[in-house]
Amino acid sequence: YGHAYVPLDEALSRVVIDFSGRPGLDMNVPFKSGMIGTFDSQLAYEFFQGFANHAFVTLHIDNLKGE
């Protein structure tokens, strides 16, 4: 397993990964807008879900502070 806290200006995010062989995703990252530039923010969840499923890891991704 492993974890990281990632600060950027006023924002703080936490990512925890467990190499358990059991895929799972718990993602608590609210997006204000559907688009970030030309990127559809709803695809972020799909990306991490696909990553967890194919890497057989459990991911917890949380936005703790900021936007």
Backbone as CSV, one residue per row, in Angstrom:
resi,resn,N_x,N_y,N_z,CA_x,CA_y,CA_z,C_x,C_y,C_z
1,TYR,0.840,-1.172,0.000,0.000,0.000,0.000,0.886,1.238,0.000
2,GLY,0.298,2.381,-0.260,1.017,3.647,-0.241,0.031,4.793,-0.211
3,HIS,0.533,5.983,0.110,-0.328,7.157,0.131,0.475,8.400,-0.216
4,ALA,-0.219,9.448,-0.614,0.424,10.727,-0.905,-0.564,11.846,-0.626
5,TYR,-0.051,12.925,-0.076,-0.806,14.167,0.044,-0.221,15.117,-0.990
6,VAL,-1.078,15.747,-1.776,-0.612,16.580,-2.883,-1.168,17.999,-2.721
7,PRO,-0.312,18.966,-2.292,-0.773,20.346,-2.176,-0.548,21.111,-3.479
8,LEU,-1.448,22.025,-3.777,-1.279,22.954,-4.891,-2.031,24.225,-4.525
9,ASP,-1.279,25.262,-4.182,-1.858,26.516,-3.697,-2.760,26.215,-2.501
10,GLU,-4.051,26.578,-2.569,-4.949,26.359,-1.422,-5.574,24.968,-1.412
11,ALA,-5.337,24.185,-2.451,-5.948,22.854,-2.559,-5.049,21.788,-1.931
12,LEU,-5.676,20.758,-1.385,-4.953,19.625,-0.815,-5.720,18.352,-1.135
13,SER,-5.052,17.417,-1.765,-5.673,16.141,-2.129,-4.905,14.989,-1.500
14,ARG,-5.609,13.888,-1.296,-4.998,12.679,-0.730,-5.320,11.515,-1.654
15,VAL,-4.306,10.704,-1.918,-4.488,9.492,-2.716,-3.889,8.332,-1.933
16,VAL,-4.677,7.286,-1.741,-4.215,6.080,-1.057,-4.427,4.919,-2.008
17,ILE,-3.397,4.073,-2.154,-3.481,2.934,-3.065,-3.119,1.664,-2.309
18,ASP,-3.874,0.619,-2.565,-3.640,-0.692,-1.958,-3.488,-1.703,-3.084
19,PHE,-2.314,-2.316,-3.158,-2.037,-3.331,-4.179,-2.527,-4.685,-3.675
20,SER,-3.824,-4.783,-3.473,-4.432,-5.940,-2.815,-4.829,-7.044,-3.777
21,GLY,-4.891,-6.713,-5.069,-5.428,-7.684,-6.016,-6.942,-7.611,-6.111
22,ARG,-7.552,-6.676,-5.355,-9.003,-6.478,-5.393,-9.272,-5.070,-5.913
23,PRO,-9.801,-4.939,-7.128,-10.019,-3.601,-7.676,-11.158,-2.865,-6.981
24,GLY,-10.943,-1.580,-6.774,-11.988,-0.751,-6.194,-11.608,0.710,-6.288
25,LEU,-12.602,1.567,-6.270,-12.368,3.007,-6.343,-13.359,3.731,-5.457
26,ASP,-12.840,4.611,-4.602,-13.660,5.544,-3.842,-13.085,6.922,-4.133
27,MET,-13.827,7.723,-4.887,-13.313,9.015,-5.347,-14.251,10.120,-4.904
28,ASN,-13.729,11.042,-4.086,-14.507,12.173,-3.593,-13.826,13.458,-4.055
29,VAL,-14.050,13.785,-5.314,-13.465,14.984,-5.912,-14.566,15.711,-6.675
30,PRO,-15.184,16.709,-6.053,-16.243,17.443,-6.760,-15.645,18.385,-7.802
31,PHE,-16.224,18.389,-8.976,-15.796,19.297,-10.038,-16.871,20.358,-10.219
32,LYS,-16.460,21.630,-10.280,-17.413,22.719,-10.494,-17.969,22.701,-11.909
33,SER,-17.121,22.381,-12.853,-17.499,22.472,-14.256,-17.370,21.112,-14.910
34,GLY,-18.145,20.884,-15.942,-18.041,19.640,-16.686,-16.799,19.575,-17.545
35,MET,-16.223,20.738,-17.867,-15.055,20.775,-18.741,-13.896,21.482,-18.043
36,ILE,-12.701,20.943,-18.227,-11.458,21.584,-17.802,-10.674,21.792,-19.086
37,GLY,-10.768,22.975,-19.636,-10.233,23.203,-20.975,-11.054,22.395,-21.964
38,THR,-10.406,21.468,-22.659,-11.119,20.590,-23.598,-11.353,19.206,-23.005
39,PHE,-10.999,19.013,-21.724,-11.136,17.715,-21.058,-12.449,17.655,-20.292
40,ASP,-13.257,16.649,-20.555,-14.507,16.431,-19.823,-14.164,15.841,-18.457
41,SER,-14.418,16.586,-17.381,-14.016,16.157,-16.040,-14.675,14.848,-15.611
42,GLN,-15.809,14.484,-16.207,-16.452,13.215,-15.866,-15.598,12.024,-16.294
43,LEU,-14.697,12.229,-17.227,-13.820,11.149,-17.678,-12.742,10.814,-16.651
44,ALA,-12.482,11.717,-15.708,-11.485,11.444,-14.670,-11.904,10.219,-13.861
45,TYR,-13.180,10.168,-13.460,-13.670,9.011,-12.707,-13.534,7.736,-13.536
46,GLU,-13.912,7.798,-14.800,-13.823,6.624,-15.676,-12.380,6.164,-15.832
47,PHE,-11.451,7.118,-15.938,-10.037,6.769,-16.056,-9.563,6.012,-14.826
48,PHE,-9.823,6.562,-13.629,-9.354,5.918,-12.405,-10.069,4.597,-12.144
49,GLN,-11.340,4.484,-12.528,-12.058,3.208,-12.401,-11.412,2.163,-13.300
50,GLY,-11.111,2.517,-14.536,-10.445,1.604,-15.455,-9.061,1.223,-14.968
51,PHE,-8.328,2.202,-14.433,-6.997,1.922,-13.892,-7.077,0.921,-12.748
52,ALA,-7.978,1.164,-11.800,-8.125,0.268,-10.650,-8.532,-1.132,-11.090
53,ASN,-9.462,-1.223,-12.023,-9.935,-2.531,-12.484,-8.843,-3.340,-13.161
54,HIS,-8.038,-2.705,-13.983,-7.034,-3.437,-14.757,-5.723,-3.627,-14.008
55,ALA,-5.439,-2.766,-13.023,-4.228,-2.920,-12.220,-4.498,-3.745,-10.960
56,PHE,-5.773,-4.082,-10.703,-6.183,-4.836,-9.508,-5.705,-4.145,-8.232
57,VAL,-6.008,-2.840,-8.147,-5.668,-2.054,-6.966,-6.935,-1.403,-6.425
58,THR,-6.889,-1.026,-5.162,-7.950,-0.228,-4.562,-7.421,1.189,-4.403
59,LEU,-8.170,2.158,-4.908,-7.785,3.568,-4.846,-8.795,4.351,-4.020
60,HIS,-8.293,5.231,-3.169,-9.115,6.214,-2.468,-8.544,7.573,-2.849
61,ILE,-9.353,8.406,-3.483,-8.919,9.724,-3.936,-9.864,10.754,-3.338
62,ASP,-9.313,11.677,-2.547,-10.131,12.676,-1.860,-9.546,14.067,-2.043
63,ASN,-10.405,15.031,-2.325,-10.018,16.433,-2.305,-10.338,16.939,-0.904
64,LEU,-9.313,17.237,-0.111,-9.522,17.595,1.285,-9.835,19.077,1.482
65,LYS,-9.190,19.941,0.680,-9.386,21.387,0.816,-9.247,22.045,-0.537
66,GLY,-9.862,23.189,-0.686,-9.707,23.977,-1.897,-10.586,23.489,-3.026
67,GLU,-10.294,24.022,-4.204,-11.101,23.695,-5.379,-10.248,23.089,-6.464
